[in-house]
Structures are given as structure tokens and as C-alpha cells.
Amino acid sequence: MSQRAMRLSLDYLLYVPQSYDRAKAWPLVLFLHGAGERGSDLELVKTHGIPKIAERSLDCDRELPFLAVSPQCPSDSCWDAHLAELYELLCAVRGEYRVDENRVYLTGLSMGGHGTWLFALEHPDEFAAIVPICGWLASLEDVCRLKDIPAWVFHGAKDPKVPVRESQRVVDALRACGGDVKFTVFPDAEHDSWTAAYDDPDLYSWLLAQCRGGQSRSDL
């Protein structure tokens, strides 16, 4: 994975499959880490989630079928203070690489799960699907803006840091306005519900099948 290949406000990791070729458009996943990976050491971003999976794929000489960008939130800050920088990064990657504009995805865990909800609310027309893991939303006032974005939400039933009810209330609100939401609760998981979620091949099959505009792909 390359580190900060483009000069932008946020540091980030960028995963590009070895078989990347501009002859075709590629899906893009934007990953938002949790509070423990904040700072100025990009190696921390590989601790969990998509960057960890990407690093593991390189070690095993198996590539992921998408581009992935994983920014790092500065110390003592949160993703809600960097929504403009996230959009700048997203646009930069789309300008530098040939991205399938109908297959841009957003996911994150804990603080990044919260950031996933917030960033999707800020730009509801950008994403084909979102995957918030053990996240939350303080206000549900605008949640119906997300009703047309397929979402798969994950949480641990025994989470002591972000209670499962925080995801449940967002899921219930989205379903009330006709949203397309899958909700998986791991009955024995505490705060770490992301390892099981990101290790599940079904997540990637579902995610990459989603296309902006309500279409789904069956040629994967």
C-alpha cells in the first residue's frame, strides 16, 4: 500500500491492486478507522478493518478486487471535524485513478462508524452502499436522506463502549422511511464487532454487488 501519494490535508493509505489497469473502472472503498488509530503514524491505520485486510492480502499474494483509501484522523480530533477533507480526498482519488462512479463505498468502525453515518449524510448521492460498524448518530433528524443507500450495519450485542441500541435506533429510523438496511448483531461480541464483519466474505460479495441508482451486479 502506498502512503500519501497525493498531497492532501489528511494523511492516508492507498491500496491499488497489482492488476489495476485504467482500461476498466474500479470500485473504490473509503475506510474510516476508530479512535485508537488517530495520530501521525500511518502504520496504526493498518490495525483493523480494510487496511488490515489489504495488508494481509499483499502478504498472501492475493489482491482485493477494489481500490481502497484509508485516511488518518489527527490526534485529539474526530471525523466530524474533517468531512470537507474527506471529500477532498475522495475527489482526489477519483481524479487520479479510474474509479467506477457507480460503485463507491463507505465503511468505518466505532468512531469511523459514526463518521460513516455523518459523511454519508453530508454526501448522500456519492455512495452505492455504506457499512457502519458499531457507530452511532446523535440526531436522527436527517436520517431519511440515506433511505436510498443500501446499508449493512454491524454491532456487538455486549458492546460496553457504544451500546447496540445506538445502531438499532438508526436502523429503525431508516426502516421507518423505507430504507434498505441489513442489520447484523453478533450476540457474544463486545466493542470489537469489526473483526467478524470484515472477515466475512459475504460482506464483500454484497458490497460489490451494489451500484448507485439501485442497480445490482450479478457478474461478480
One Martini backbone bead per residue (centre of mass of N, CA, C, O) as a GRO file, in nm:
protein
  220
    1MET     BB    1   0.097   0.035   0.021
    2SER     BB    2   0.047   0.357  -0.011
    3GLN     BB    3   0.170   0.684   0.107
    4ARG     BB    4   0.081   0.974   0.025
    5ALA     BB    5   0.071   1.033  -0.304
    6MET     BB    6  -0.093   1.284  -0.230
    7ARG     BB    7  -0.147   1.624  -0.164
    8LEU     BB    8  -0.305   1.649   0.151
    9SER     BB    9  -0.455   1.704   0.455
   10LEU     BB   10  -0.464   1.395   0.473
   11ASP     BB   11  -0.355   1.117   0.572
   12TYR     BB   12  -0.285   0.800   0.385
   13LEU     BB   13  -0.400   0.502   0.250
   14LEU     BB   14  -0.326   0.310  -0.058
   15TYR     BB   15  -0.503   0.072  -0.248
   16VAL     BB   16  -0.358  -0.114  -0.531
   17PRO     BB   17  -0.395  -0.331  -0.749
   18GLN     BB   18  -0.180  -0.500  -0.954
   19SER     BB   19  -0.419  -0.517  -1.189
   20TYR     BB   20  -0.435  -0.239  -1.247
   21ASP     BB   21  -0.645  -0.076  -1.503
   22ARG     BB   22  -0.764   0.183  -1.710
   23ALA     BB   23  -0.954   0.004  -1.892
   24LYS     BB   24  -1.103   0.000  -1.614
   25ALA     BB   25  -1.336   0.028  -1.371
   26TRP     BB   26  -1.318   0.084  -1.014
   27PRO     BB   27  -1.374   0.016  -0.716
   28LEU     BB   28  -1.441   0.212  -0.406
   29VAL     BB   29  -1.299   0.233  -0.072
   30LEU     BB   30  -1.392   0.403   0.225
   31PHE     BB   31  -1.198   0.422   0.529
   32LEU     BB   32  -1.282   0.446   0.887
   33HIS     BB   33  -1.142   0.474   1.171
   34GLY     BB   34  -1.070   0.471   1.495
   35ALA     BB   35  -0.954   0.626   1.781
   36GLY     BB   36  -0.683   0.444   1.811
   37GLU     BB   37  -0.567   0.558   1.504
   38ARG     BB   38  -0.474   0.817   1.571
   39GLY     BB   39  -0.250   1.062   1.412
   40SER     BB   40   0.101   1.011   1.251
   41ASP     BB   41   0.078   0.688   1.221
   42LEU     BB   42  -0.001   0.486   0.957
   43GLU     BB   43   0.027   0.201   1.083
   44LEU     BB   44  -0.233   0.219   1.261
   45VAL     BB   45  -0.445   0.183   1.024
   46LYS     BB   46  -0.371  -0.141   1.006
   47THR     BB   47  -0.513  -0.273   1.258
   48HIS     BB   48  -0.795  -0.244   1.103
   49GLY     BB   49  -0.974  -0.363   0.857
   50ILE     BB   50  -0.910  -0.285   0.539
   51PRO     BB   51  -0.598  -0.243   0.575
   52LYS     BB   52  -0.552  -0.522   0.698
   53ILE     BB   53  -0.661  -0.685   0.460
   54ALA     BB   54  -0.467  -0.565   0.248
   55GLU     BB   55  -0.203  -0.654   0.383
   56ARG     BB   56  -0.271  -0.956   0.384
   57SER     BB   57  -0.297  -0.983   0.073
   58LEU     BB   58   0.000  -0.920   0.015
   59ASP     BB   59   0.127  -1.153   0.184
   60CYS     BB   60  -0.061  -1.372   0.004
   61ASP     BB   61  -0.091  -1.285  -0.295
   62ARG     BB   62  -0.380  -1.130  -0.263
   63GLU     BB   63  -0.624  -0.953  -0.417
   64LEU     BB   64  -0.829  -0.693  -0.428
   65PRO     BB   65  -1.134  -0.578  -0.614
   66PHE     BB   66  -1.019  -0.286  -0.506
   67LEU     BB   67  -1.007   0.022  -0.405
   68ALA     BB   68  -0.831   0.185  -0.116
   69VAL     BB   69  -0.906   0.439   0.130
   70SER     BB   70  -0.714   0.545   0.441
   71PRO     BB   71  -0.748   0.767   0.660
   72GLN     BB   72  -0.613   1.002   0.909
   73CYS     BB   73  -0.682   1.106   1.214
   74PRO     BB   74  -0.612   1.332   1.419
   75SER     BB   75  -0.528   1.413   1.707
   76ASP     BB   76  -0.786   1.509   1.903
   77SER     BB   77  -1.004   1.403   1.694
   78CYS     BB   78  -1.274   1.393   1.448
   79TRP     BB   79  -1.456   1.328   1.168
   80ASP     BB   80  -1.658   1.577   1.193
   81ALA     BB   81  -1.395   1.780   1.138
   82HIS     BB   82  -1.333   1.620   0.825
   83LEU     BB   83  -1.538   1.624   0.579
   84ALA     BB   84  -1.394   1.801   0.368
   85GLU     BB   85  -1.133   1.627   0.351
   86LEU     BB   86  -1.270   1.369   0.259
   87TYR     BB   87  -1.377   1.483  -0.007
   88GLU     BB   88  -1.105   1.560  -0.122
   89LEU     BB   89  -0.994   1.273  -0.129
   90LEU     BB   90  -1.207   1.139  -0.301
   91CYS     BB   91  -1.162   1.323  -0.550
   92ALA     BB   92  -0.860   1.260  -0.592
   93VAL     BB   93  -0.885   0.958  -0.650
   94ARG     BB   94  -1.084   0.993  -0.889
   95GLY     BB   95  -0.869   1.163  -1.056
   96GLU     BB   96  -0.623   0.945  -1.055
   97TYR     BB   97  -0.838   0.720  -1.096
   98ARG     BB   98  -1.031   0.458  -1.224
   99VAL     BB   99  -1.358   0.504  -1.129
  100ASP     BB  100  -1.656   0.371  -1.032
  101GLU     BB  101  -1.916   0.587  -0.981
  102ASN     BB  102  -2.130   0.339  -0.895
  103ARG     BB  103  -1.875   0.211  -0.687
  104VAL     BB  104  -1.894   0.371  -0.401
  105TYR     BB  105  -1.766   0.318  -0.069
  106LEU     BB  106  -1.862   0.310   0.291
  107THR     BB  107  -1.656   0.269   0.592
  108GLY     BB  108  -1.665   0.193   0.958
  109LEU     BB  109  -1.533   0.216   1.302
  110SER     BB  110  -1.685   0.353   1.541
  111MET     BB  111  -1.583   0.648   1.485
  112GLY     BB  112  -1.615   0.551   1.181
  113GLY     BB  113  -1.916   0.486   1.201
  114HIS     BB  114  -1.999   0.771   1.261
  115GLY     BB  115  -1.860   0.891   1.006
  116THR     BB  116  -2.030   0.737   0.803
  117TRP     BB  117  -2.299   0.864   0.863
  118LEU     BB  118  -2.211   1.163   0.827
  119PHE     BB  119  -2.092   1.150   0.535
  120ALA     BB  120  -2.348   1.042   0.402
  121LEU     BB  121  -2.525   1.287   0.481
  122GLU     BB  122  -2.345   1.496   0.324
  123HIS     BB  123  -2.321   1.256   0.067
  124PRO     BB  124  -2.578   1.073  -0.061
  125ASP     BB  125  -2.478   1.061  -0.386
  126GLU     BB  126  -2.187   0.894  -0.367
  127PHE     BB  127  -2.312   0.612  -0.268
  128ALA     BB  128  -2.385   0.262  -0.300
  129ALA     BB  129  -2.271   0.200   0.000
  130ILE     BB  130  -2.288   0.113   0.355
  131VAL     BB  131  -2.063   0.033   0.661
  132PRO     BB  132  -2.156   0.046   0.981
  133ILE     BB  133  -1.954   0.003   1.281
  134CYS     BB  134  -2.026   0.070   1.588
  135GLY     BB  135  -2.215   0.319   1.568
  136TRP     BB  136  -2.354   0.665   1.549
  137LEU     BB  137  -2.632   0.902   1.618
  138ALA     BB  138  -2.749   1.183   1.763
  139SER     BB  139  -2.919   1.255   1.502
  140LEU     BB  140  -3.237   1.179   1.310
  141GLU     BB  141  -3.348   1.412   1.130
  142ASP     BB  142  -3.178   1.321   0.837
  143VAL     BB  143  -3.189   1.003   0.777
  144CYS     BB  144  -3.371   0.994   0.508
  145ARG     BB  145  -3.131   1.059   0.312
  146LEU     BB  146  -3.047   0.728   0.326
  147LYS     BB  147  -3.277   0.541   0.196
  148ASP     BB  148  -3.112   0.486  -0.097
  149ILE     BB  149  -2.887   0.345   0.078
  150PRO     BB  150  -2.732   0.076   0.119
  151ALA     BB  151  -2.717  -0.107   0.437
  152TRP     BB  152  -2.466  -0.246   0.665
  153VAL     BB  153  -2.506  -0.331   0.999
  154PHE     BB  154  -2.287  -0.346   1.289
  155HIS     BB  155  -2.293  -0.530   1.614
  156GLY     BB  156  -2.249  -0.569   1.956
  157ALA     BB  157  -2.440  -0.683   2.219
  158LYS     BB  158  -2.180  -0.622   2.443
  159ASP     BB  159  -2.127  -0.326   2.410
  160PRO     BB  160  -1.971  -0.083   2.634
  161LYS     BB  161  -1.923   0.181   2.446
  162VAL     BB  162  -2.144   0.107   2.211
  163PRO     BB  163  -2.445   0.055   2.219
  164VAL     BB  164  -2.665  -0.124   2.025
  165ARG     BB  165  -2.893   0.097   2.029
  166GLU     BB  166  -2.751   0.296   1.835
  167SER     BB  167  -2.802   0.127   1.580
  168GLN     BB  168  -3.103   0.060   1.613
  169ARG     BB  169  -3.216   0.352   1.584
  170VAL     BB  170  -3.118   0.394   1.293
  171VAL     BB  171  -3.249   0.151   1.161
  172ASP     BB  172  -3.541   0.221   1.239
  173ALA     BB  173  -3.548   0.497   1.096
  174LEU     BB  174  -3.486   0.391   0.811
  175ARG     BB  175  -3.720   0.187   0.789
  176ALA     BB  176  -3.949   0.402   0.826
  177CYS     BB  177  -3.839   0.536   0.530
  178GLY     BB  178  -3.754   0.277   0.338
  179GLY     BB  179  -3.495   0.148   0.395
  180ASP     BB  180  -3.193  -0.035   0.304
  181VAL     BB  181  -3.145  -0.272   0.571
  182LYS     BB  182  -2.886  -0.432   0.736
  183PHE     BB  183  -2.869  -0.633   1.052
  184THR     BB  184  -2.587  -0.721   1.259
  185VAL     BB  185  -2.572  -0.922   1.555
  186PHE     BB  186  -2.332  -1.009   1.787
  187PRO     BB  187  -2.399  -1.181   2.074
  188ASP     BB  188  -2.073  -1.194   2.194
  189ALA     BB  189  -1.994  -0.912   2.130
  190GLU     BB  190  -1.835  -0.633   2.172
  191HIS     BB  191  -1.672  -0.383   2.031
  192ASP     BB  192  -1.553  -0.611   1.847
  193SER     BB  193  -1.727  -0.632   1.533
  194TRP     BB  194  -1.515  -0.604   1.288
  195THR     BB  195  -1.372  -0.869   1.246
  196ALA     BB  196  -1.617  -1.039   1.157
  197ALA     BB  197  -1.713  -0.852   0.933
  198TYR     BB  198  -1.437  -0.829   0.755
  199ASP     BB  199  -1.413  -1.162   0.741
  200ASP     BB  200  -1.667  -1.163   0.557
  201PRO     BB  201  -1.733  -1.248   0.235
  202ASP     BB  202  -2.031  -1.146   0.215
  203LEU     BB  203  -1.974  -0.847   0.233
  204TYR     BB  204  -1.828  -0.817  -0.048
  205SER     BB  205  -2.046  -0.932  -0.224
  206TRP     BB  206  -2.255  -0.723  -0.148
  207LEU     BB  207  -2.107  -0.459  -0.195
  208LEU     BB  208  -2.016  -0.510  -0.506
  209ALA     BB  209  -2.331  -0.533  -0.596
  210GLN     BB  210  -2.351  -0.233  -0.557
  211CYS     BB  211  -2.536   0.034  -0.719
  212ARG     BB  212  -2.591   0.326  -0.817
  213GLY     BB  213  -2.950   0.350  -0.849
  214GLY     BB  214  -3.032   0.029  -0.765
  215GLN     BB  215  -2.840  -0.151  -0.880
  216SER     BB  216  -2.722  -0.485  -0.964
  217ARG     BB  217  -2.469  -0.728  -0.956
  218SER     BB  218  -2.401  -1.063  -1.132
  219ASP     BB  219  -2.071  -1.052  -1.244
  220LEU     BB  220  -1.882  -1.157  -0.975
   0.00000   0.00000   0.00000
